[in-house]
């Protein structure tokens, strides 16, 4: 299985499992790494899918903490990241994360 690797988590980037907790988990990992704008973008992409957008669990676990973190960013940066996330498919974002230095091992 292809995926984004973290010392504790493997995020699938293709197949049905990719659209499960993969995108919200990636957003949390990005936030943990200090990549706030990218985390906002990834979570905005995740909320395009009903199982995330309609889930109180994802809202409590990911949405609220990301909004708190995003409050320290310029409003224009947050809006831009959200728009980019809404326009991209998870497969595209996952591919970018695989080739980019955004996630680093501990």
C-alpha positions as semicolon CSV with decimal commas, in nm:
position;residue;x (nm);y (nm);z (nm)
1;X;0,000;0,000;0,000
2;X;0,125;0,347;-0,085
3;X;0,102;0,593;0,199
4;X;0,241;0,884;0,392
5;X;0,458;0,748;0,671
6;X;0,493;0,890;1,019
7;X;0,658;0,704;1,309
8;X;0,313;0,624;1,449
9;X;0,077;0,641;1,149
10;X;0,062;0,529;0,786
11;X;-0,184;0,730;0,576
12;X;-0,310;0,555;0,263
13;X;-0,321;0,772;-0,050
14;X;-0,522;0,546;-0,278
15;X;-0,820;0,316;-0,250
16;X;-1,119;0,343;-0,016
17;X;-0,907;0,377;0,299
18;X;-0,761;0,703;0,165
19;X;-1,091;0,878;0,211
20;X;-1,137;0,762;0,567
21;X;-0,936;0,929;0,841
22;X;-0,637;0,993;0,613
23;X;-0,691;1,358;0,529
24;X;-0,790;1,475;0,879
25;X;-0,502;1,277;1,030
26;X;-0,263;1,439;0,781
27;X;-0,395;1,781;0,883
28;X;-0,322;1,706;1,248
29;X;0,028;1,583;1,166
30;X;0,095;1,896;0,963
31;X;-0,027;2,117;1,248
32;X;0,197;1,923;1,487
33;X;0,490;1,993;1,253
34;X;0,416;2,368;1,249
35;X;0,277;2,376;0,894
36;X;-0,039;2,565;0,990
37;X;-0,145;2,688;0,646
38;X;-0,093;2,348;0,490
39;X;-0,293;2,187;0,773
40;X;-0,581;2,425;0,704
41;X;-0,564;2,340;0,333
42;X;-0,566;1,964;0,395
43;X;-0,856;1,983;0,641
44;X;-1,055;2,201;0,400
45;X;-1,009;1,926;0,142
46;X;-1,123;1,664;0,395
47;X;-1,441;1,855;0,474
48;X;-1,548;1,820;0,111
49;X;-1,634;1,461;0,200
50;X;-1,958;1,410;0,392
51;X;-1,816;1,163;0,643
52;X;-1,582;1,439;0,765
53;X;-1,807;1,742;0,708
54;X;-2,097;1,580;0,896
55;X;-1,893;1,425;1,176
56;X;-1,894;1,579;1,521
57;X;-1,597;1,357;1,606
58;X;-1,379;1,504;1,328
59;X;-1,498;1,853;1,418
60;X;-1,400;1,808;1,784
61;X;-1,075;1,626;1,717
62;X;-0,946;1,824;1,417
63;X;-1,168;2,117;1,321
64;X;-1,169;2,305;1,650
65;X;-0,793;2,271;1,719
66;X;-0,712;2,380;1,363
67;X;-0,937;2,685;1,392
68;X;-0,763;2,781;1,715
69;X;-0,423;2,742;1,550
70;X;-0,537;2,925;1,234
71;X;-0,648;3,224;1,442
72;X;-0,280;3,320;1,472
73;X;-0,243;3,335;1,092
74;X;-0,335;3,630;0,871
75;X;-0,699;3,599;0,758
76;X;-0,594;3,613;0,392
77;X;-0,360;3,316;0,440
78;X;-0,635;3,110;0,603
79;X;-0,887;3,197;0,332
80;X;-0,637;3,112;0,059
81;X;-0,546;2,778;0,220
82;X;-0,914;2,688;0,263
83;X;-0,990;2,774;-0,098
84;X;-0,696;2,569;-0,225
85;X;-0,811;2,274;-0,014
86;X;-1,167;2,296;-0,142
87;X;-1,044;2,293;-0,502
88;X;-0,804;1,999;-0,475
89;X;-0,875;1,627;-0,463
90;X;-0,730;1,431;-0,169
91;X;-0,525;1,223;-0,412
92;X;-0,353;1,537;-0,541
93;X;-0,282;1,668;-0,191
94;X;-0,158;1,327;-0,074
95;X;0,078;1,314;-0,372
96;X;0,212;1,658;-0,288
97;X;0,272;1,551;0,071
98;X;0,460;1,242;-0,046
99;X;0,707;1,441;-0,254
100;X;0,730;1,749;-0,032
101;X;0,929;1,802;0,287
102;X;0,614;1,894;0,480
103;X;0,609;1,591;0,713
104;X;0,932;1,496;0,883
105;X;1,012;1,199;1,104
106;X;1,067;1,260;1,472
